[in-house]
Structure formats: structure tokens, C-alpha cells
Amino acid sequence: MSDTHSLDALIQALRRLPGVGIKSAQRMAFHLLQRDRPAAQALARALTEATENIQHCKLCNTFTQAEVCANCLDARRDHTQLCVVETPADQAAMDRTGAYQGLYFVLMGKLSPLDGIGPHELGLDKLFARACDGIVREVILATNFTAEGEATAHVIAEGLRAKGLQPTRLARGVPVGSELEYVDLGTIAHALVDRR
């Protein structure tokens, strides 16, 4: 066994993070071991605790320590609205706006046939059951405006329509504070189509 086995294992573990290459992983590992071992130990404890205690909410699929998350249990939220997002980060972004007070369903991804992610892997059956619970009146599709996000929104919309629900989609448009001459043509075209 190599005398650097633990270091190599740490570097390889850090490389699994999105956007982290070999040099960044090495820099992080060396920093933690050389300059901040208490932070390394705190990180290890936090990761262990999170992997042991965090689960998916049985209603909305987001991360939570309880069986049902605080959002789903909040009586002040509008239980007739259900916003479908790709990730917990997207859910947090929607909540930070303060403009949406309904409930969520977090897909934990998007359709990507090349990566082997289809409707079953996203748990669309669970989403459709939640949307058809007799309480939800509006399903807002808030997937990202990427090719995969658009395909995901289309498949979900078709599935909801087949169940008698008419979903809505986030509008696309010109960002606040921008000048038209600097906005890409696709965004301008969508803003024109989605005008109100």
C-alpha cells in the first residue's frame, strides 16, 4: 500500500464534486491537511451526519431530516399551488423571491435519455399522484430553460393534461435592468411571444 493512499483517496473523493478537477481537488486536500485540520474534521463530521440523517420528503421529494419537510407542513402556504422544480437549489431560489407562497415538488434532476434518466428515474408517478390529490388546482412548471428542462416540462405537461390538469409554465423574458440590444435573440423572441 502506498504511503499516500489516504491523500489520494481524499483527492479522488473531492474530484467527485461538480466542477472540481484534479488540480482543484489537490489544492483543497493540501489546504485542509496542511492549514486547517479542524475544518477537515468538521467537514467529515458534517458529511457523515448529513448522509445518515437527510432523506427525501415523502410529499415533495426535497431534502429534509423529517418524514415531511417544513414547507409541506406550513399551513400558511397555498396548498392549491404546486411548483415543479429540478433541484432543492431551484426551490430555494424560488422561495427567496418572496413571490411564490405555494408548495413544491422537487424532481432531483431532469430527463436526460443519454444519461439513462427517464420518467421513472425522476419519479413522475409520485409527482402526478401529488398533483391529482384533489387539493392542488395549479401546477407551475419551473424547470430550467435548457433543452433537457424544456423536454422535462413538456413530458410533465402532457402527463398532467392526460389527467385533466392544465399546467402553467414560467414565463421567459428580458431580464430586469437589461438593454434590448444586448439581449440574445432567443430571449427577445420568447419575451415577445409570452408578452402580457
Secondary structure by P-SEA (a helix, b strand, c coil): cccaaaaaaaaaaaaccccccaaaaaaaaaaaacccaaaaaaaaaaaaaaaaccccccccccccccccccccccccccccbbbbbccaaaaaaaaaaccccbbbbbccccccccccccccccaaaaaaaaaacccccbbbbcccccaaaaaaaaaaaaaaaaacbbbbccccccccccccccccaaaaaaaaaacc
